[in-house]
Amino acid sequence: MLPVGSSKAIPVDLRVLAATNRDLDQLAADQRFRPDLLARLAGYRCTLPALRERREDFALLSAAVLEAVGAPALTFSVEAARALLGYGWPLNVRELEKCLAAAAVLADGGQSSWSTCR
């Protein structure tokens, strides 16, 4: 790599991690994504199902989010827990993160129960 303003190249060892909710193979076939870029990005692929399809991960993800927002002791009423588990989470983990962060703020510093998410 040649840094801007430099005349001396620097060796670089680089890995790229990319994520998308699009089918890049189909987009490349439709000429809506550069096939050469797809080839450069090709490597190990991990398909992660939507949050609504992996309810078994919900408690672990919620605990991690609550820890990250500084409210690991936050508890939920039975009704709130049912609402959280029953919701479809169309925006996946990002939506869960925002919901639980709001819950932590609304729950008086994370020390009391919180009964509604929306």
N, C-alpha and C positions, 0 to 999 in steps of 0.2 A: 504494500500500500504506500502511496506517495501522499503524505499529509499536505494540505493546502499551505502554500508558501515555502515548502521545503524542497530541496533538491536531492534528498537522500530517502530512499525507500526503506520502510520498516516492515519486517516480516510479521504477519498477523495470522493467528489461529483462531478461527471464529466458528461458532455454532449458532444457528438461528432456530428459534422456537416460534412457530406461527400457529394461530388458532382462528377458526372461522366456523360459521354455521352454514356455510354454502358448500355445494358440491363442486369442488374445484375441477375435478375431472370433466364433469359435464360442461362447466363454464369454459374450460379450455377447448373442448370439442366444439362448442358453439362460438368460438373465437371471442369470448367475452373475458377471458383471462389468458395471459401470455403463456403458451405451452412451454417456452424455454424457461420461464420463471418457475413454473410448476415442476419442471425437471430438476431445477436447482434446489428447490425446496423438498423434493422427494426424499424420503427416508422412512423412518419409523412413523407409522400413523396410529393414532389412538383415537378411537371413536368413543365419546363419552355420552351416554344417554341423557336426556333431559332430566331435570330434578324430579319432575312428576312421575318419571318412570323408574326412579330408584329411591323409593321411600325409606328403604333400609339405611340409607346414608343420612337421612334428615337429622337425626339426633346428633350424630357426630359433627356434621356441618354446622348445625346451630350452636353447639358447644364451642366450636372453634371460632365462629363469628362473635359470639358473646364474649369470649376471652379476648379477642382482638379489639373489641370496642370497650373493654374495661368493665364488663358486667357479667363475670362468670357465675355469679350467684343468682342471677335473674331467674325467677320461676314464673310459670304460666298456670293460669287456671285450667281446669279440664276443658272448658268451652274454648278457650284460646288455643290450647294444644290441638283440639279437634279442628278448629278453623285453619290453623297453620298446616296441618296434615291434609286437610281436604281441599285446600286451595290448589289451583293448577300451576302456579308459578310460571307464567308464560315468559318471563324474562330471566328465568333460572336463578342461579346462585346470586347474581348481582341484585336481583329483586329481594331475595331472602336477606342479603346483607343489609340493604337499606331498611327493610322492615324491622329487623332485629335491632339495628342501630337506633331507629326511632323509638322502639319499645324501651330500650335502655334509657334514653333521655326522658321519656314519659313516665318511667317507673321510679322516679325519685332517686336517682343515682344508682339504679340497679339493685336496690335492696328490697323492693316490694314486688308483689305480683302485678302482672299486667294482663288485662283481660281482652283486649281487642287489638287487631293488627291494622285494620283498615278503617 
